[in-house]
Amino acid sequence: MAALAAAAISLVYLQASGISGVPDRTTTAHVQVGETLRDVAERSAPGSDPEAVAERISELNGLGGPDAVVRPGQALTVPDGLPAP
């Protein structure tokens, strides 16, 4: 019962803080000079948990984890958290 209450409180906190889940829709992003995978995650899905987005980018691109090294110009499939035009 306590675990359920803790989960409910966490969900309310995440909703109140504006942090949302990882978007299902994807797009292609290119790594900019000096960016890490987390930077790409923050840019591609603002408002989402950057660690979760970085993990999803890693999965989508077979990178071996959210701490994988990326290089400038590298094309990555990323969750698309930007508003549709």
PyMOL Python script that loads the backbone (N, CA, C, O; Angstrom):
from pymol import cmd

cmd.read_pdbstr("""\
ATOM      1  N   MET A   1       0.819  -1.184   0.000  1.00  0.00           N
ATOM      2  CA  MET A   1       0.000   0.000   0.000  1.00  0.00           C
ATOM      3  C   MET A   1       0.871   1.259   0.000  1.00  0.00           C
ATOM      4  O   MET A   1       0.573   2.230  -0.696  1.00  0.00           O
ATOM      5  N   ALA A   2       1.953   1.231   0.790  1.00  0.00           N
ATOM      6  CA  ALA A   2       2.855   2.381   0.849  1.00  0.00           C
ATOM      7  C   ALA A   2       3.522   2.613  -0.499  1.00  0.00           C
ATOM      8  O   ALA A   2       3.733   3.759  -0.896  1.00  0.00           O
ATOM      9  N   ALA A   3       3.856   1.537  -1.205  1.00  0.00           N
ATOM     10  CA  ALA A   3       4.484   1.673  -2.523  1.00  0.00           C
ATOM     11  C   ALA A   3       3.522   2.323  -3.506  1.00  0.00           C
ATOM     12  O   ALA A   3       3.934   3.144  -4.325  1.00  0.00           O
ATOM     13  N   LEU A   4       2.257   1.966  -3.433  1.00  0.00           N
ATOM     14  CA  LEU A   4       1.251   2.557  -4.309  1.00  0.00           C
ATOM     15  C   LEU A   4       1.104   4.044  -4.025  1.00  0.00           C
ATOM     16  O   LEU A   4       0.995   4.847  -4.953  1.00  0.00           O
ATOM     17  N   ALA A   5       1.102   4.413  -2.762  1.00  0.00           N
ATOM     18  CA  ALA A   5       1.007   5.822  -2.384  1.00  0.00           C
ATOM     19  C   ALA A   5       2.225   6.593  -2.881  1.00  0.00           C
ATOM     20  O   ALA A   5       2.090   7.711  -3.378  1.00  0.00           O
ATOM     21  N   ALA A   6       3.407   6.008  -2.750  1.00  0.00           N
ATOM     22  CA  ALA A   6       4.632   6.662  -3.220  1.00  0.00           C
ATOM     23  C   ALA A   6       4.600   6.847  -4.731  1.00  0.00           C
ATOM     24  O   ALA A   6       5.024   7.886  -5.239  1.00  0.00           O
ATOM     25  N   ALA A   7       4.106   5.854  -5.446  1.00  0.00           N
ATOM     26  CA  ALA A   7       4.010   5.957  -6.903  1.00  0.00           C
ATOM     27  C   ALA A   7       3.036   7.056  -7.299  1.00  0.00           C
ATOM     28  O   ALA A   7       3.302   7.810  -8.235  1.00  0.00           O
ATOM     29  N   ALA A   8       1.922   7.154  -6.606  1.00  0.00           N
ATOM     30  CA  ALA A   8       0.934   8.191  -6.900  1.00  0.00           C
ATOM     31  C   ALA A   8       1.508   9.576  -6.642  1.00  0.00           C
ATOM     32  O   ALA A   8       1.291  10.495  -7.431  1.00  0.00           O
ATOM     33  N   ILE A   9       2.238   9.731  -5.547  1.00  0.00           N
ATOM     34  CA  ILE A   9       2.864  11.016  -5.230  1.00  0.00           C
ATOM     35  C   ILE A   9       3.896  11.370  -6.287  1.00  0.00           C
ATOM     36  O   ILE A   9       3.978  12.526  -6.701  1.00  0.00           O
ATOM     37  N   SER A  10       4.681  10.405  -6.730  1.00  0.00           N
ATOM     38  CA  SER A  10       5.684  10.647  -7.772  1.00  0.00           C
ATOM     39  C   SER A  10       5.024  11.090  -9.062  1.00  0.00           C
ATOM     40  O   SER A  10       5.511  12.008  -9.722  1.00  0.00           O
ATOM     41  N   LEU A  11       3.923  10.453  -9.432  1.00  0.00           N
ATOM     42  CA  LEU A  11       3.213  10.811 -10.655  1.00  0.00           C
ATOM     43  C   LEU A  11       2.688  12.234 -10.574  1.00  0.00           C
ATOM     44  O   LEU A  11       2.804  12.991 -11.538  1.00  0.00           O
ATOM     45  N   VAL A  12       2.114  12.607  -9.445  1.00  0.00           N
ATOM     46  CA  VAL A  12       1.614  13.968  -9.263  1.00  0.00           C
ATOM     47  C   VAL A  12       2.766  14.956  -9.359  1.00  0.00           C
ATOM     48  O   VAL A  12       2.623  16.001  -9.994  1.00  0.00           O
ATOM     49  N   TYR A  13       3.902  14.651  -8.745  1.00  0.00           N
ATOM     50  CA  TYR A  13       5.067  15.530  -8.806  1.00  0.00           C
ATOM     51  C   TYR A  13       5.539  15.707 -10.241  1.00  0.00           C
ATOM     52  O   TYR A  13       5.802  16.830 -10.672  1.00  0.00           O
ATOM     53  N   LEU A  14       5.651  14.617 -10.981  1.00  0.00           N
ATOM     54  CA  LEU A  14       6.121  14.706 -12.361  1.00  0.00           C
ATOM     55  C   LEU A  14       5.160  15.513 -13.212  1.00  0.00           C
ATOM     56  O   LEU A  14       5.598  16.303 -14.048  1.00  0.00           O
ATOM     57  N   GLN A  15       3.868  15.336 -13.023  1.00  0.00           N
ATOM     58  CA  GLN A  15       2.896  16.107 -13.788  1.00  0.00           C
ATOM     59  C   GLN A  15       2.983  17.578 -13.419  1.00  0.00           C
ATOM     60  O   GLN A  15       2.917  18.437 -14.299  1.00  0.00           O
ATOM     61  N   ALA A  16       3.128  17.884 -12.148  1.00  0.00           N
ATOM     62  CA  ALA A  16       3.199  19.269 -11.697  1.00  0.00           C
ATOM     63  C   ALA A  16       4.476  19.944 -12.164  1.00  0.00           C
ATOM     64  O   ALA A  16       4.479  21.148 -12.423  1.00  0.00           O
ATOM     65  N   SER A  17       5.557  19.193 -12.275  1.00  0.00           N
ATOM     66  CA  SER A  17       6.828  19.787 -12.681  1.00  0.00           C
ATOM     67  C   SER A  17       6.941  19.939 -14.184  1.00  0.00           C
ATOM     68  O   SER A  17       7.900  20.538 -14.670  1.00  0.00           O
ATOM     69  N   GLY A  18       5.980  19.407 -14.935  1.00  0.00           N
ATOM     70  CA  GLY A  18       6.008  19.538 -16.383  1.00  0.00           C
ATOM     71  C   GLY A  18       6.824  18.471 -17.075  1.00  0.00           C
ATOM     72  O   GLY A  18       6.958  18.505 -18.298  1.00  0.00           O
ATOM     73  N   ILE A  19       7.374  17.527 -16.335  1.00  0.00           N
ATOM     74  CA  ILE A  19       8.160  16.461 -16.942  1.00  0.00           C
ATOM     75  C   ILE A  19       7.205  15.396 -17.454  1.00  0.00           C
ATOM     76  O   ILE A  19       6.349  14.907 -16.717  1.00  0.00           O
ATOM     77  N   SER A  20       7.358  15.048 -18.702  1.00  0.00           N
ATOM     78  CA  SER A  20       6.460  14.047 -19.270  1.00  0.00           C
ATOM     79  C   SER A  20       7.262  12.852 -19.761  1.00  0.00           C
ATOM     80  O   SER A  20       8.492  12.846 -19.719  1.00  0.00           O
ATOM     81  N   GLY A  21       6.546  11.851 -20.220  1.00  0.00           N
ATOM     82  CA  GLY A  21       7.186  10.650 -20.729  1.00  0.00           C
ATOM     83  C   GLY A  21       7.902  10.897 -22.042  1.00  0.00           C
ATOM     84  O   GLY A  21       7.891  12.007 -22.575  1.00  0.00           O
ATOM     85  N   VAL A  22       8.515   9.864 -22.545  1.00  0.00           N
ATOM     86  CA  VAL A  22       9.250   9.944 -23.805  1.00  0.00           C
ATOM     87  C   VAL A  22       8.248   9.903 -24.959  1.00  0.00           C
ATOM     88  O   VAL A  22       7.427   8.988 -25.024  1.00  0.00           O
ATOM     89  N   PRO A  23       8.301  10.876 -25.869  1.00  0.00           N
ATOM     90  CA  PRO A  23       7.373  10.884 -27.005  1.00  0.00           C
ATOM     91  C   PRO A  23       7.529   9.638 -27.876  1.00  0.00           C
ATOM     92  O   PRO A  23       8.634   9.121 -28.040  1.00  0.00           O
ATOM     93  N   ASP A  24       6.416   9.161 -28.431  1.00  0.00           N
ATOM     94  CA  ASP A  24       6.434   7.996 -29.317  1.00  0.00           C
ATOM     95  C   ASP A  24       6.884   8.361 -30.730  1.00  0.00           C
ATOM     96  O   ASP A  24       7.582   7.585 -31.383  1.00  0.00           O
ATOM     97  N   ARG A  25       6.488   9.531 -31.193  1.00  0.00           N
ATOM     98  CA  ARG A  25       6.834   9.975 -32.554  1.00  0.00           C
ATOM     99  C   ARG A  25       8.345  10.197 -32.632  1.00  0.00           C
ATOM    100  O   ARG A  25       8.953  10.652 -31.663  1.00  0.00           O
ATOM    101  N   THR A  26       8.952   9.880 -33.775  1.00  0.00           N
ATOM    102  CA  THR A  26      10.401  10.075 -33.937  1.00  0.00           C
ATOM    103  C   THR A  26      10.696  10.968 -35.133  1.00  0.00           C
ATOM    104  O   THR A  26       9.856  11.176 -36.009  1.00  0.00           O
ATOM    105  N   THR A  27      11.904  11.480 -35.139  1.00  0.00           N
ATOM    106  CA  THR A  27      12.423  12.280 -36.236  1.00  0.00           C
ATOM    107  C   THR A  27      13.932  12.063 -36.274  1.00  0.00           C
ATOM    108  O   THR A  27      14.471  11.290 -35.481  1.00  0.00           O
ATOM    109  N   THR A  28      14.603  12.731 -37.178  1.00  0.00           N
ATOM    110  CA  THR A  28      16.063  12.642 -37.268  1.00  0.00           C
ATOM    111  C   THR A  28      16.672  13.945 -36.774  1.00  0.00           C
ATOM    112  O   THR A  28      16.218  15.031 -37.132  1.00  0.00           O
ATOM    113  N   ALA A  29      17.696  13.827 -35.955  1.00  0.00           N
ATOM    114  CA  ALA A  29      18.448  14.990 -35.480  1.00  0.00           C
ATOM    115  C   ALA A  29      19.919  14.738 -35.751  1.00  0.00           C
ATOM    116  O   ALA A  29      20.379  13.596 -35.745  1.00  0.00           O
ATOM    117  N   HIS A  30      20.648  15.809 -35.986  1.00  0.00           N
ATOM    118  CA  HIS A  30      22.093  15.713 -36.204  1.00  0.00           C
ATOM    119  C   HIS A  30      22.811  16.289 -34.989  1.00  0.00           C
ATOM    120  O   HIS A  30      22.453  17.356 -34.491  1.00  0.00           O
ATOM    121  N   VAL A  31      23.815  15.580 -34.527  1.00  0.00           N
ATOM    122  CA  VAL A  31      24.597  16.001 -33.368  1.00  0.00           C
ATOM    123  C   VAL A  31      25.383  17.253 -33.740  1.00  0.00           C
ATOM    124  O   VAL A  31      26.034  17.307 -34.784  1.00  0.00           O
ATOM    125  N   GLN A  32      25.310  18.254 -32.873  1.00  0.00           N
ATOM    126  CA  GLN A  32      26.052  19.497 -33.060  1.00  0.00           C
ATOM    127  C   GLN A  32      27.398  19.403 -32.323  1.00  0.00           C
ATOM    128  O   GLN A  32      27.564  18.576 -31.427  1.00  0.00           O
ATOM    129  N   VAL A  33      28.333  20.241 -32.701  1.00  0.00           N
ATOM    130  CA  VAL A  33      29.653  20.261 -32.067  1.00  0.00           C
ATOM    131  C   VAL A  33      29.491  20.466 -30.559  1.00  0.00           C
ATOM    132  O   VAL A  33      28.790  21.379 -30.121  1.00  0.00           O
ATOM    133  N   GLY A  34      30.137  19.622 -29.783  1.00  0.00           N
ATOM    134  CA  GLY A  34      30.137  19.734 -28.332  1.00  0.00           C
ATOM    135  C   GLY A  34      28.956  19.086 -27.632  1.00  0.00           C
ATOM    136  O   GLY A  34      28.898  19.091 -26.402  1.00  0.00           O
ATOM    137  N   GLU A  35      28.010  18.528 -28.381  1.00  0.00           N
ATOM    138  CA  GLU A  35      26.835  17.923 -27.761  1.00  0.00           C
ATOM    139  C   GLU A  35      27.105  16.507 -27.270  1.00  0.00           C
ATOM    140  O   GLU A  35      27.875  15.754 -27.867  1.00  0.00           O
ATOM    141  N   THR A  36      26.451  16.170 -26.172  1.00  0.00           N
ATOM    142  CA  THR A  36      26.406  14.801 -25.671  1.00  0.00           C
ATOM    143  C   THR A  36      25.047  14.221 -26.046  1.00  0.00           C
ATOM    144  O   THR A  36      24.180  14.931 -26.556  1.00  0.00           O
ATOM    145  N   LEU A  37      24.871  12.948 -25.796  1.00  0.00           N
ATOM    146  CA  LEU A  37      23.584  12.320 -26.071  1.00  0.00           C
ATOM    147  C   LEU A  37      22.480  12.982 -25.241  1.00  0.00           C
ATOM    148  O   LEU A  37      21.359  13.160 -25.717  1.00  0.00           O
ATOM    149  N   ARG A  38      22.803  13.338 -24.013  1.00  0.00           N
ATOM    150  CA  ARG A  38      21.814  14.025 -23.169  1.00  0.00           C
ATOM    151  C   ARG A  38      21.444  15.388 -23.754  1.00  0.00           C
ATOM    152  O   ARG A  38      20.279  15.782 -23.702  1.00  0.00           O
ATOM    153  N   ASP A  39      22.420  16.113 -24.309  1.00  0.00           N
ATOM    154  CA  ASP A  39      22.121  17.401 -24.944  1.00  0.00           C
ATOM    155  C   ASP A  39      21.143  17.217 -26.100  1.00  0.00           C
ATOM    156  O   ASP A  39      20.191  17.984 -26.247  1.00  0.00           O
ATOM    157  N   VAL A  40      21.386  16.197 -26.915  1.00  0.00           N
ATOM    158  CA  VAL A  40      20.490  15.899 -28.036  1.00  0.00           C
ATOM    159  C   VAL A  40      19.104  15.558 -27.496  1.00  0.00           C
ATOM    160  O   VAL A  40      18.094  15.977 -28.061  1.00  0.00           O
ATOM    161  N   ALA A  41      19.056  14.804 -26.411  1.00  0.00           N
ATOM    162  CA  ALA A  41      17.779  14.431 -25.789  1.00  0.00           C
ATOM    163  C   ALA A  41      17.013  15.668 -25.332  1.00  0.00           C
ATOM    164  O   ALA A  41      15.811  15.780 -25.572  1.00  0.00           O
ATOM    165  N   GLU A  42      17.699  16.584 -24.682  1.00  0.00           N
ATOM    166  CA  GLU A  42      17.054  17.809 -24.202  1.00  0.00           C
ATOM    167  C   GLU A  42      16.547  18.657 -25.361  1.00  0.00           C
ATOM    168  O   GLU A  42      15.485  19.271 -25.268  1.00  0.00           O
ATOM    169  N   ARG A  43      17.300  18.691 -26.441  1.00  0.00           N
ATOM    170  CA  ARG A  43      16.917  19.484 -27.612  1.00  0.00           C
ATOM    171  C   ARG A  43      15.746  18.856 -28.358  1.00  0.00           C
ATOM    172  O   ARG A  43      14.873  19.572 -28.850  1.00  0.00           O
ATOM    173  N   SER A  44      15.716  17.539 -28.447  1.00  0.00           N
ATOM    174  CA  SER A  44      14.691  16.870 -29.250  1.00  0.00           C
ATOM    175  C   SER A  44      13.364  16.705 -28.519  1.00  0.00           C
ATOM    176  O   SER A  44      12.316  16.624 -29.160  1.00  0.00           O
ATOM    177  N   ALA A  45      13.390  16.655 -27.202  1.00  0.00           N
ATOM    178  CA  ALA A  45      12.152  16.454 -26.440  1.00  0.00           C
ATOM    179  C   ALA A  45      12.155  17.310 -25.177  1.00  0.00           C
ATOM    180  O   ALA A  45      12.185  16.782 -24.066  1.00  0.00           O
ATOM    181  N   PRO A  46      12.122  18.645 -25.349  1.00  0.00           N
ATOM    182  CA  PRO A  46      12.097  19.507 -24.168  1.00  0.00           C
ATOM    183  C   PRO A  46      10.845  19.219 -23.338  1.00  0.00           C
ATOM    184  O   PRO A  46       9.769  18.980 -23.885  1.00  0.00           O
ATOM    185  N   GLY A  47      10.995  19.243 -22.035  1.00  0.00           N
ATOM    186  CA  GLY A  47       9.870  18.956 -21.157  1.00  0.00           C
ATOM    187  C   GLY A  47       9.774  17.497 -20.765  1.00  0.00           C
ATOM    188  O   GLY A  47       9.015  17.144 -19.863  1.00  0.00           O
ATOM    189  N   SER A  48      10.537  16.645 -21.436  1.00  0.00           N
ATOM    190  CA  SER A  48      10.580  15.225 -21.076  1.00  0.00           C
ATOM    191  C   SER A  48      11.817  14.969 -20.225  1.00  0.00           C
ATOM    192  O   SER A  48      12.738  15.785 -20.201  1.00  0.00           O
ATOM    193  N   ASP A  49      11.837  13.853 -19.538  1.00  0.00           N
ATOM    194  CA  ASP A  49      12.987  13.477 -18.716  1.00  0.00           C
ATOM    195  C   ASP A  49      14.181  13.217 -19.632  1.00  0.00           C
ATOM    196  O   ASP A  49      14.154  12.251 -20.395  1.00  0.00           O
ATOM    197  N   PRO A  50      15.235  14.050 -19.585  1.00  0.00           N
ATOM    198  CA  PRO A  50      16.361  13.887 -20.510  1.00  0.00           C
ATOM    199  C   PRO A  50      17.069  12.541 -20.391  1.00  0.00           C
ATOM    200  O   PRO A  50      17.576  12.021 -21.385  1.00  0.00           O
ATOM    201  N   GLU A  51      17.110  11.969 -19.183  1.00  0.00           N
ATOM    202  CA  GLU A  51      17.760  10.664 -19.020  1.00  0.00           C
ATOM    203  C   GLU A  51      16.969   9.580 -19.742  1.00  0.00           C
ATOM    204  O   GLU A  51      17.549   8.717 -20.401  1.00  0.00           O
ATOM    205  N   ALA A  52      15.649   9.623 -19.617  1.00  0.00           N
ATOM    206  CA  ALA A  52      14.800   8.638 -20.296  1.00  0.00           C
ATOM    207  C   ALA A  52      14.868   8.813 -21.809  1.00  0.00           C
ATOM    208  O   ALA A  52      14.882   7.831 -22.552  1.00  0.00           O
ATOM    209  N   VAL A  53      14.911  10.063 -22.262  1.00  0.00           N
ATOM    210  CA  VAL A  53      14.998  10.324 -23.704  1.00  0.00           C
ATOM    211  C   VAL A  53      16.351   9.864 -24.236  1.00  0.00           C
ATOM    212  O   VAL A  53      16.417   9.272 -25.313  1.00  0.00           O
ATOM    213  N   ALA A  54      17.436  10.128 -23.496  1.00  0.00           N
ATOM    214  CA  ALA A  54      18.767   9.676 -23.921  1.00  0.00           C
ATOM    215  C   ALA A  54      18.811   8.152 -24.012  1.00  0.00           C
ATOM    216  O   ALA A  54      19.410   7.602 -24.937  1.00  0.00           O
ATOM    217  N   GLU A  55      18.185   7.474 -23.066  1.00  0.00           N
ATOM    218  CA  GLU A  55      18.119   6.009 -23.100  1.00  0.00           C
ATOM    219  C   GLU A  55      17.364   5.547 -24.345  1.00  0.00           C
ATOM    220  O   GLU A  55      17.782   4.597 -25.007  1.00  0.00           O
ATOM    221  N   ARG A  56      16.264   6.211 -24.663  1.00  0.00           N
ATOM    222  CA  ARG A  56      15.471   5.831 -25.844  1.00  0.00           C
ATOM    223  C   ARG A  56      16.260   6.097 -27.122  1.00  0.00           C
ATOM    224  O   ARG A  56      16.215   5.282 -28.044  1.00  0.00           O
ATOM    225  N   ILE A  57      16.976   7.209 -27.203  1.00  0.00           N
ATOM    226  CA  ILE A  57      17.803   7.497 -28.379  1.00  0.00           C
ATOM    227  C   ILE A  57      18.847   6.400 -28.543  1.00  0.00           C
ATOM    228  O   ILE A  57      19.091   5.928 -29.654  1.00  0.00           O
ATOM    229  N   SER A  58      19.457   6.000 -27.439  1.00  0.00           N
ATOM    230  CA  SER A  58      20.443   4.924 -27.479  1.00  0.00           C
ATOM    231  C   SER A  58      19.829   3.645 -28.030  1.00  0.00           C
ATOM    232  O   SER A  58      20.429   2.981 -28.876  1.00  0.00           O
ATOM    233  N   GLU A  59      18.631   3.295 -27.552  1.00  0.00           N
ATOM    234  CA  GLU A  59      17.945   2.088 -28.034  1.00  0.00           C
ATOM    235  C   GLU A  59      17.619   2.189 -29.523  1.00  0.00           C
ATOM    236  O   GLU A  59      17.837   1.241 -30.277  1.00  0.00           O
ATOM    237  N   LEU A  60      17.100   3.336 -29.941  1.00  0.00           N
ATOM    238  CA  LEU A  60      16.698   3.522 -31.341  1.00  0.00           C
ATOM    239  C   LEU A  60      17.876   3.428 -32.305  1.00  0.00           C
ATOM    240  O   LEU A  60      17.715   3.045 -33.464  1.00  0.00           O
ATOM    241  N   ASN A  61      19.072   3.787 -31.808  1.00  0.00           N
ATOM    242  CA  ASN A  61      20.242   3.853 -32.677  1.00  0.00           C
ATOM    243  C   ASN A  61      21.301   2.802 -32.382  1.00  0.00           C
ATOM    244  O   ASN A  61      22.375   2.827 -32.983  1.00  0.00           O
ATOM    245  N   GLY A  62      21.019   1.873 -31.462  1.00  0.00           N
ATOM    246  CA  GLY A  62      21.971   0.817 -31.134  1.00  0.00           C
ATOM    247  C   GLY A  62      23.285   1.340 -30.588  1.00  0.00           C
ATOM    248  O   GLY A  62      24.357   0.866 -30.963  1.00  0.00           O
ATOM    249  N   LEU A  63      23.197   2.331 -29.692  1.00  0.00           N
ATOM    250  CA  LEU A  63      24.411   2.984 -29.202  1.00  0.00           C
ATOM    251  C   LEU A  63      25.018   2.354 -27.955  1.00  0.00           C
ATOM    252  O   LEU A  63      26.150   2.684 -27.603  1.00  0.00           O
ATOM    253  N   GLY A  64      24.318   1.472 -27.286  1.00  0.00           N
ATOM    254  CA  GLY A  64      24.900   0.803 -26.128  1.00  0.00           C
ATOM    255  C   GLY A  64      24.724   1.521 -24.813  1.00  0.00           C
ATOM    256  O   GLY A  64      25.402   1.177 -23.844  1.00  0.00           O
ATOM    257  N   GLY A  65      23.848   2.499 -24.732  1.00  0.00           N
ATOM    258  CA  GLY A  65      23.557   3.149 -23.459  1.00  0.00           C
ATOM    259  C   GLY A  65      23.508   4.654 -23.578  1.00  0.00           C
ATOM    260  O   GLY A  65      23.995   5.223 -24.555  1.00  0.00           O
ATOM    261  N   PRO A  66      22.913   5.309 -22.570  1.00  0.00           N
ATOM    262  CA  PRO A  66      22.745   6.761 -22.617  1.00  0.00           C
ATOM    263  C   PRO A  66      24.042   7.548 -22.458  1.00  0.00           C
ATOM    264  O   PRO A  66      24.057   8.760 -22.672  1.00  0.00           O
ATOM    265  N   ASP A  67      25.127   6.877 -22.088  1.00  0.00           N
ATOM    266  CA  ASP A  67      26.422   7.551 -21.963  1.00  0.00           C
ATOM    267  C   ASP A  67      27.295   7.358 -23.200  1.00  0.00           C
ATOM    268  O   ASP A  67      28.481   7.690 -23.186  1.00  0.00           O
ATOM    269  N   ALA A  68      26.707   6.820 -24.267  1.00  0.00           N
ATOM    270  CA  ALA A  68      27.468   6.577 -25.499  1.00  0.00           C
ATOM    271  C   ALA A  68      28.018   7.890 -26.055  1.00  0.00           C
ATOM    272  O   ALA A  68      27.388   8.941 -25.938  1.00  0.00           O
ATOM    273  N   VAL A  69      29.183   7.812 -26.651  1.00  0.00           N
ATOM    274  CA  VAL A  69      29.807   8.977 -27.274  1.00  0.00           C
ATOM    275  C   VAL A  69      29.207   9.165 -28.661  1.00  0.00           C
ATOM    276  O   VAL A  69      29.095   8.216 -29.437  1.00  0.00           O
ATOM    277  N   VAL A  70      28.824  10.401 -28.961  1.00  0.00           N
ATOM    278  CA  VAL A  70      28.318  10.749 -30.287  1.00  0.00           C
ATOM    279  C   VAL A  70      29.260  11.777 -30.891  1.00  0.00           C
ATOM    280  O   VAL A  70      30.002  12.451 -30.176  1.00  0.00           O
ATOM    281  N   ARG A  71      29.223  11.890 -32.212  1.00  0.00           N
ATOM    282  CA  ARG A  71      30.157  12.805 -32.877  1.00  0.00           C
ATOM    283  C   ARG A  71      29.393  13.840 -33.694  1.00  0.00           C
ATOM    284  O   ARG A  71      28.289  13.563 -34.163  1.00  0.00           O
ATOM    285  N   PRO A  72      29.962  15.021 -33.870  1.00  0.00           N
ATOM    286  CA  PRO A  72      29.297  16.069 -34.639  1.00  0.00           C
ATOM    287  C   PRO A  72      28.917  15.574 -36.034  1.00  0.00           C
ATOM    288  O   PRO A  72      29.696  14.902 -36.711  1.00  0.00           O
ATOM    289  N   GLY A  73      27.707  15.922 -36.439  1.00  0.00           N
ATOM    290  CA  GLY A  73      27.217  15.528 -37.751  1.00  0.00           C
ATOM    291  C   GLY A  73      26.520  14.183 -37.771  1.00  0.00           C
ATOM    292  O   GLY A  73      25.842  13.858 -38.745  1.00  0.00           O
ATOM    293  N   GLN A  74      26.669  13.394 -36.716  1.00  0.00           N
ATOM    294  CA  GLN A  74      26.041  12.073 -36.660  1.00  0.00           C
ATOM    295  C   GLN A  74      24.523  12.230 -36.689  1.00  0.00           C
ATOM    296  O   GLN A  74      23.958  13.007 -35.919  1.00  0.00           O
ATOM    297  N   ALA A  75      23.867  11.490 -37.581  1.00  0.00           N
ATOM    298  CA  ALA A  75      22.403  11.495 -37.669  1.00  0.00           C
ATOM    299  C   ALA A  75      21.845  10.469 -36.692  1.00  0.00           C
ATOM    300  O   ALA A  75      22.280   9.317 -36.675  1.00  0.00           O
ATOM    301  N   LEU A  76      20.892  10.886 -35.889  1.00  0.00           N
ATOM    302  CA  LEU A  76      20.279  10.007 -34.899  1.00  0.00           C
ATOM    303  C   LEU A  76      18.764  10.031 -35.035  1.00  0.00           C
ATOM    304  O   LEU A  76      18.172  11.083 -35.277  1.00  0.00           O
ATOM    305  N   THR A  77      18.146   8.881 -34.881  1.00  0.00           N
ATOM    306  CA  THR A  77      16.698   8.821 -34.747  1.00  0.00           C
ATOM    307  C   THR A  77      16.397   9.179 -33.303  1.00  0.00           C
ATOM    308  O   THR A  77      16.929   8.561 -32.381  1.00  0.00           O
ATOM    309  N   VAL A  78      15.539  10.182 -33.105  1.00  0.00           N
ATOM    310  CA  VAL A  78      15.252  10.688 -31.761  1.00  0.00           C
ATOM    311  C   VAL A  78      13.748  10.816 -31.547  1.00  0.00           C
ATOM    312  O   VAL A  78      12.998  10.989 -32.508  1.00  0.00           O
ATOM    313  N   PRO A  79      13.298  10.731 -30.284  1.00  0.00           N
ATOM    314  CA  PRO A  79      11.900  11.033 -29.998  1.00  0.00           C
ATOM    315  C   PRO A  79      11.625  12.495 -30.357  1.00  0.00           C
ATOM    316  O   PRO A  79      12.430  13.377 -30.058  1.00  0.00           O
ATOM    317  N   ASP A  80      10.497  12.740 -30.990  1.00  0.00           N
ATOM    318  CA  ASP A  80      10.150  14.092 -31.427  1.00  0.00           C
ATOM    319  C   ASP A  80       9.174  14.709 -30.442  1.00  0.00           C
ATOM    320  O   ASP A  80       7.968  14.471 -30.508  1.00  0.00           O
ATOM    321  N   GLY A  81       9.709  15.502 -29.534  1.00  0.00           N
ATOM    322  CA  GLY A  81       8.881  16.147 -28.533  1.00  0.00           C
ATOM    323  C   GLY A  81       8.566  17.586 -28.846  1.00  0.00           C
ATOM    324  O   GLY A  81       8.013  18.298 -28.007  1.00  0.00           O
ATOM    325  N   LEU A  82       8.911  18.032 -30.050  1.00  0.00           N
ATOM    326  CA  LEU A  82       8.625  19.408 -30.436  1.00  0.00           C
ATOM    327  C   LEU A  82       7.198  19.498 -30.961  1.00  0.00           C
ATOM    328  O   LEU A  82       6.698  18.539 -31.549  1.00  0.00           O
ATOM    329  N   PRO A  83       6.535  20.634 -30.757  1.00  0.00           N
ATOM    330  CA  PRO A  83       5.173  20.782 -31.268  1.00  0.00           C
ATOM    331  C   PRO A  83       5.130  20.617 -32.783  1.00  0.00           C
ATOM    332  O   PRO A  83       6.034  21.060 -33.493  1.00  0.00           O
ATOM    333  N   ALA A  84       4.077  19.981 -33.266  1.00  0.00           N
ATOM    334  CA  ALA A  84       3.911  19.801 -34.716  1.00  0.00           C
ATOM    335  C   ALA A  84       3.680  21.166 -35.360  1.00  0.00           C
ATOM    336  O   ALA A  84       2.999  22.018 -34.789  1.00  0.00           O
ATOM    337  N   PRO A  85       4.249  21.374 -36.551  1.00  0.00           N
ATOM    338  CA  PRO A  85       4.089  22.680 -37.220  1.00  0.00           C
ATOM    339  C   PRO A  85       2.663  22.942 -37.643  1.00  0.00           C
ATOM    340  O   PRO A  85       2.372  23.993 -38.214  1.00  0.00           O
TER     341      PRO A  85
END
""", "prot")
cmd.dss("prot")
cmd.show_as("cartoon", "prot")
cmd.util.cbc("prot")
cmd.orient("prot")
